[in-house]
Amino acid sequence: MSNTPAAVGLSVMDKLHRESSWSKIGFVGSLTCLVLLDGVNGAMTSSLGRYLMGSFAATPDQITWATIIY
């Protein structure tokens, strides 16, 4: 059994060198925004959790599970 398609195909490094720099910048920028939004979400839900428990008819466990799922 020979593995000719793997030998003929481009390596991962060759594919990365062929991508434009704008697509790399866009990927890193979008990943950075998602990480920052996740940090804001965690900070808001940890500080507003007790207020959410008082305004909704929910137990602390239900608020915690909703935060984890979100």
A tleap script that builds the chain and sets N, CA, C and O, in Angstrom:
source leaprc.protein.ff14SB
mol = sequence {
  NMET SER ASN THR PRO ALA ALA VAL GLY LEU
  SER VAL MET ASP LYS LEU HIE ARG GLU SER
  SER TRP SER LYS ILE GLY PHE VAL GLY SER
  LEU THR CYS LEU VAL LEU LEU ASP GLY VAL
  ASN GLY ALA MET THR SER SER LEU GLY ARG
  TYR LEU MET GLY SER PHE ALA ALA THR PRO
  ASP GLN ILE THR TRP ALA THR ILE ILE CTYR
}
set mol.1.N position { 0.832 -1.172 0.000 }
set mol.1.CA position { 0.000 0.000 0.000 }
set mol.1.C position { 0.886 1.250 0.000 }
set mol.1.O position { 1.749 1.408 0.864 }
set mol.2.N position { 0.672 2.102 -0.943 }
set mol.2.CA position { 1.456 3.329 -0.986 }
set mol.2.C position { 0.588 4.509 -0.588 }
set mol.2.O position { -0.638 4.457 -0.683 }
set mol.3.N position { 1.220 5.538 -0.157 }
set mol.3.CA position { 0.520 6.726 0.321 }
set mol.3.C position { 0.897 7.909 -0.570 }
set mol.3.O position { 1.435 8.906 -0.088 }
set mol.4.N position { 0.614 7.796 -1.869 }
set mol.4.CA position { 1.005 8.840 -2.812 }
set mol.4.C position { 0.253 10.148 -2.635 }
set mol.4.O position { 0.866 11.200 -2.820 }
set mol.5.N position { -1.062 10.161 -2.281 }
set mol.5.CA position { -1.704 11.468 -2.101 }
set mol.5.C position { -1.076 12.298 -0.986 }
set mol.5.O position { -1.002 13.523 -1.085 }
set mol.6.N position { -0.626 11.634 0.073 }
set mol.6.CA position { 0.004 12.373 1.166 }
set mol.6.C position { 1.366 12.911 0.737 }
set mol.6.O position { 1.782 13.979 1.185 }
set mol.7.N position { 2.045 12.192 -0.107 }
set mol.7.CA position { 3.363 12.637 -0.555 }
set mol.7.C position { 3.253 13.781 -1.555 }
set mol.7.O position { 4.140 14.632 -1.623 }
set mol.8.N position { 2.174 13.809 -2.328 }
set mol.8.CA position { 2.009 14.827 -3.363 }
set mol.8.C position { 1.410 16.106 -2.788 }
set mol.8.O position { 1.712 17.195 -3.276 }
set mol.9.N position { 0.562 15.997 -1.755 }
set mol.9.CA position { -0.151 17.150 -1.207 }
set mol.9.C position { 0.777 18.163 -0.565 }
set mol.9.O position { 1.927 17.867 -0.240 }
set mol.10.N position { 0.247 19.368 -0.392 }
set mol.10.CA position { 1.021 20.447 0.219 }
set mol.10.C position { 1.104 20.243 1.725 }
set mol.10.O position { 0.167 19.740 2.345 }
set mol.11.N position { 2.201 20.627 2.291 }
set mol.11.CA position { 2.329 20.535 3.741 }
set mol.11.C position { 1.571 21.696 4.388 }
set mol.11.O position { 1.164 22.643 3.715 }
set mol.12.N position { 1.393 21.604 5.684 }
set mol.12.CA position { 0.662 22.635 6.417 }
set mol.12.C position { 1.409 23.966 6.356 }
set mol.12.O position { 0.791 25.021 6.216 }
set mol.13.N position { 2.712 23.918 6.460 }
set mol.13.CA position { 3.494 25.157 6.419 }
set mol.13.C position { 3.403 25.832 5.049 }
set mol.13.O position { 3.373 27.060 4.965 }
set mol.14.N position { 3.360 25.037 3.975 }
set mol.14.CA position { 3.199 25.627 2.649 }
set mol.14.C position { 1.849 26.317 2.515 }
set mol.14.O position { 1.752 27.385 1.910 }
set mol.15.N position { 0.802 25.710 3.079 }
set mol.15.CA position { -0.524 26.326 3.021 }
set mol.15.C position { -0.567 27.619 3.815 }
set mol.15.O position { -1.207 28.584 3.397 }
set mol.16.N position { 0.114 27.650 4.966 }
set mol.16.CA position { 0.130 28.863 5.777 }
set mol.16.C position { 0.878 29.995 5.090 }
set mol.16.O position { 0.492 31.157 5.214 }
set mol.17.N position { 1.936 29.670 4.373 }
set mol.17.CA position { 2.698 30.710 3.677 }
set mol.17.C position { 1.920 31.288 2.499 }
set mol.17.O position { 2.172 32.423 2.095 }
set mol.18.N position { 0.984 30.532 1.946 }
set mol.18.CA position { 0.228 31.012 0.793 }
set mol.18.C position { -0.954 31.896 1.182 }
set mol.18.O position { -1.454 32.650 0.347 }
set mol.19.N position { -1.409 31.820 2.434 }
set mol.19.CA position { -2.528 32.663 2.866 }
set mol.19.C position { -2.064 34.112 2.937 }
set mol.19.O position { -0.893 34.399 3.187 }
set mol.20.N position { -3.005 35.010 2.713 }
set mol.20.CA position { -2.650 36.427 2.787 }
set mol.20.C position { -2.492 36.850 4.244 }
set mol.20.O position { -3.029 36.214 5.152 }
set mol.21.N position { -1.763 37.911 4.447 }
set mol.21.CA position { -1.545 38.391 5.806 }
set mol.21.C position { -2.821 38.980 6.395 }
set mol.21.O position { -2.987 38.991 7.614 }
set mol.22.N position { -3.723 39.469 5.550 }
set mol.22.CA position { -4.981 40.032 6.047 }
set mol.22.C position { -5.862 38.960 6.661 }
set mol.22.O position { -6.555 39.226 7.644 }
set mol.23.N position { -5.853 37.746 6.104 }
set mol.23.CA position { -6.660 36.685 6.704 }
set mol.23.C position { -6.092 36.263 8.045 }
set mol.23.O position { -6.849 35.918 8.953 }
set mol.24.N position { -4.767 36.281 8.190 }
set mol.24.CA position { -4.151 35.962 9.480 }
set mol.24.C position { -4.469 37.040 10.510 }
set mol.24.O position { -4.772 36.728 11.661 }
set mol.25.N position { -4.404 38.308 10.102 }
set mol.25.CA position { -4.714 39.409 11.010 }
set mol.25.C position { -6.183 39.360 11.424 }
set mol.25.O position { -6.511 39.602 12.586 }
set mol.26.N position { -7.060 39.050 10.481 }
set mol.26.CA position { -8.482 38.938 10.796 }
set mol.26.C position { -8.766 37.811 11.762 }
set mol.26.O position { -9.596 37.955 12.660 }
set mol.27.N position { -8.082 36.680 11.588 }
set mol.27.CA position { -8.280 35.543 12.487 }
set mol.27.C position { -7.819 35.882 13.900 }
set mol.27.O position { -8.526 35.603 14.868 }
set mol.28.N position { -6.649 36.476 14.021 }
set mol.28.CA position { -6.131 36.830 15.345 }
set mol.28.C position { -6.999 37.912 15.985 }
set mol.28.O position { -7.245 37.870 17.190 }
set mol.29.N position { -7.464 38.873 15.200 }
set mol.29.CA position { -8.332 39.917 15.738 }
set mol.29.C position { -9.664 39.385 16.221 }
set mol.29.O position { -10.141 39.781 17.284 }
set mol.30.N position { -10.271 38.494 15.458 }
set mol.30.CA position { -11.560 37.933 15.875 }
set mol.30.C position { -11.391 37.038 17.093 }
set mol.30.O position { -12.253 37.027 17.972 }
set mol.31.N position { -10.310 36.297 17.161 }
set mol.31.CA position { -10.053 35.462 18.332 }
set mol.31.C position { -9.830 36.320 19.572 }
set mol.31.O position { -10.285 35.967 20.660 }
set mol.32.N position { -9.137 37.437 19.418 }
set mol.32.CA position { -8.914 38.355 20.531 }
set mol.32.C position { -10.222 38.954 21.026 }
set mol.32.O position { -10.440 39.064 22.232 }
set mol.33.N position { -11.097 39.342 20.095 }
set mol.33.CA position { -12.402 39.903 20.488 }
set mol.33.C position { -13.248 38.876 21.232 }
set mol.33.O position { -13.918 39.212 22.209 }
set mol.34.N position { -13.220 37.636 20.777 }
set mol.34.CA position { -13.994 36.596 21.458 }
set mol.34.C position { -13.477 36.337 22.868 }
set mol.34.O position { -14.269 36.118 23.784 }
set mol.35.N position { -12.171 36.357 23.052 }
set mol.35.CA position { -11.609 36.148 24.385 }
set mol.35.C position { -11.964 37.312 25.301 }
set mol.35.O position { -12.290 37.103 26.470 }
set mol.36.N position { -11.903 38.539 24.782 }
set mol.36.CA position { -12.274 39.694 25.595 }
set mol.36.C position { -13.751 39.673 25.970 }
set mol.36.O position { -14.106 40.000 27.103 }
set mol.37.N position { -14.608 39.294 25.040 }
set mol.37.CA position { -16.037 39.210 25.342 }
set mol.37.C position { -16.327 38.129 26.377 }
set mol.37.O position { -17.213 38.294 27.216 }
set mol.38.N position { -15.592 37.032 26.322 }
set mol.38.CA position { -15.774 35.983 27.319 }
set mol.38.C position { -15.350 36.484 28.700 }
set mol.38.O position { -15.987 36.152 29.700 }
set mol.39.N position { -14.295 37.269 28.760 }
set mol.39.CA position { -13.880 37.843 30.035 }
set mol.39.C position { -14.899 38.823 30.588 }
set mol.39.O position { -15.165 38.830 31.789 }
set mol.40.N position { -15.468 39.649 29.726 }
set mol.40.CA position { -16.509 40.589 30.156 }
set mol.40.C position { -17.740 39.830 30.640 }
set mol.40.O position { -18.349 40.211 31.639 }
set mol.41.N position { -18.110 38.756 29.937 }
set mol.41.CA position { -19.257 37.951 30.347 }
set mol.41.C position { -19.033 37.349 31.730 }
set mol.41.O position { -19.937 37.370 32.566 }
set mol.42.N position { -17.854 36.821 31.977 }
set mol.42.CA position { -17.573 36.242 33.287 }
set mol.42.C position { -17.585 37.276 34.391 }
set mol.42.O position { -18.098 37.016 35.480 }
set mol.43.N position { -17.028 38.444 34.127 }
set mol.43.CA position { -17.002 39.493 35.139 }
set mol.43.C position { -18.406 40.013 35.441 }
set mol.43.O position { -18.747 40.256 36.598 }
set mol.44.N position { -19.210 40.182 34.404 }
set mol.44.CA position { -20.565 40.703 34.625 }
set mol.44.C position { -21.434 39.708 35.369 }
set mol.44.O position { -22.168 40.088 36.282 }
set mol.45.N position { -21.364 38.444 34.994 }
set mol.45.CA position { -22.228 37.477 35.665 }
set mol.45.C position { -21.772 37.198 37.086 }
set mol.45.O position { -22.600 36.872 37.935 }
set mol.46.N position { -20.483 37.316 37.374 }
set mol.46.CA position { -20.048 37.102 38.751 }
set mol.46.C position { -20.438 38.273 39.644 }
set mol.46.O position { -20.747 38.078 40.819 }
set mol.47.N position { -20.428 39.487 39.100 }
set mol.47.CA position { -20.788 40.639 39.925 }
set mol.47.C position { -22.293 40.900 39.952 }
set mol.47.O position { -22.799 41.455 40.927 }
set mol.48.N position { -23.012 40.514 38.909 }
set mol.48.CA position { -24.454 40.757 38.871 }
set mol.48.C position { -25.282 39.542 39.251 }
set mol.48.O position { -26.510 39.592 39.182 }
set mol.49.N position { -24.647 38.465 39.647 }
set mol.49.CA position { -25.373 37.231 39.950 }
set mol.49.C position { -26.388 37.382 41.061 }
set mol.49.O position { -27.516 36.904 40.942 }
set mol.50.N position { -26.000 38.039 42.137 }
set mol.50.CA position { -26.940 38.171 43.259 }
set mol.50.C position { -28.104 39.090 42.909 }
set mol.50.O position { -29.198 38.912 43.445 }
set mol.51.N position { -27.905 40.067 42.027 }
set mol.51.CA position { -29.012 40.921 41.596 }
set mol.51.C position { -29.953 40.170 40.667 }
set mol.51.O position { -31.166 40.380 40.697 }
set mol.52.N position { -29.386 39.286 39.834 }
set mol.52.CA position { -30.230 38.479 38.959 }
set mol.52.C position { -31.089 37.513 39.751 }
set mol.52.O position { -32.230 37.237 39.380 }
set mol.53.N position { -30.540 36.998 40.844 }
set mol.53.CA position { -31.309 36.070 41.668 }
set mol.53.C position { -32.504 36.757 42.322 }
set mol.53.O position { -33.544 36.131 42.529 }
set mol.54.N position { -32.360 38.037 42.646 }
set mol.54.CA position { -33.462 38.743 43.283 }
set mol.54.C position { -34.516 39.212 42.300 }
set mol.54.O position { -35.681 39.348 42.673 }
set mol.55.N position { -34.138 39.464 41.051 }
set mol.55.CA position { -35.098 39.993 40.092 }
set mol.55.C position { -35.867 38.900 39.359 }
set mol.55.O position { -36.985 39.133 38.900 }
set mol.56.N position { -35.285 37.721 39.244 }
set mol.56.CA position { -35.970 36.593 38.616 }
set mol.56.C position { -36.348 35.589 39.693 }
set mol.56.O position { -35.756 35.573 40.772 }
set mol.57.N position { -37.318 34.766 39.405 }
set mol.57.CA position { -37.684 33.696 40.334 }
set mol.57.C position { -36.788 32.494 40.053 }
set mol.57.O position { -37.249 31.456 39.578 }
set mol.58.N position { -35.497 32.651 40.355 }
set mol.58.CA position { -34.527 31.595 40.088 }
set mol.58.C position { -33.650 31.384 41.308 }
set mol.58.O position { -33.363 32.317 42.057 }
set mol.59.N position { -33.240 30.164 41.488 }
set mol.59.CA position { -32.347 29.834 42.590 }
set mol.59.C position { -30.904 30.149 42.184 }
set mol.59.O position { -30.621 30.313 40.997 }
set mol.60.N position { -30.003 30.234 43.141 }
set mol.60.CA position { -28.595 30.467 42.786 }
set mol.60.C position { -28.028 29.382 41.867 }
set mol.60.O position { -27.202 29.676 41.003 }
set mol.61.N position { -28.456 28.152 42.044 }
set mol.61.CA position { -27.975 27.078 41.173 }
set mol.61.C position { -28.440 27.275 39.733 }
set mol.61.O position { -27.678 27.023 38.800 }
set mol.62.N position { -29.671 27.718 39.545 }
set mol.62.CA position { -30.189 27.940 38.193 }
set mol.62.C position { -29.458 29.091 37.504 }
set mol.62.O position { -29.181 29.013 36.307 }
set mol.63.N position { -29.144 30.148 38.236 }
set mol.63.CA position { -28.380 31.262 37.667 }
set mol.63.C position { -26.974 30.798 37.277 }
set mol.63.O position { -26.458 31.177 36.225 }
set mol.64.N position { -26.361 29.977 38.133 }
set mol.64.CA position { -25.025 29.462 37.839 }
set mol.64.C position { -25.034 28.583 36.594 }
set mol.64.O position { -24.147 28.708 35.750 }
set mol.65.N position { -26.028 27.690 36.462 }
set mol.65.CA position { -26.104 26.841 35.275 }
set mol.65.C position { -26.366 27.672 34.022 }
set mol.65.O position { -25.816 27.368 32.963 }
set mol.66.N position { -27.176 28.694 34.114 }
set mol.66.CA position { -27.428 29.546 32.953 }
set mol.66.C position { -26.159 30.280 32.539 }
set mol.66.O position { -25.913 30.476 31.349 }
set mol.67.N position { -25.349 30.687 33.521 }
set mol.67.CA position { -24.081 31.338 33.211 }
set mol.67.C position { -23.115 30.369 32.537 }
set mol.67.O position { -22.443 30.731 31.571 }
set mol.68.N position { -23.044 29.145 33.040 }
set mol.68.CA position { -22.145 28.155 32.458 }
set mol.68.C position { -22.557 27.803 31.036 }
set mol.68.O position { -21.710 27.692 30.150 }
set mol.69.N position { -23.849 27.629 30.818 }
set mol.69.CA position { -24.330 27.266 29.471 }
set mol.69.C position { -24.136 28.400 28.495 }
set mol.69.O position { -23.816 28.173 27.329 }
set mol.70.N position { -24.330 29.635 28.966 }
set mol.70.CA position { -24.152 30.787 28.071 }
set mol.70.C position { -22.702 30.926 27.677 }
set mol.70.O position { -22.351 31.837 26.927 }
savepdb mol mol.pdb
quit
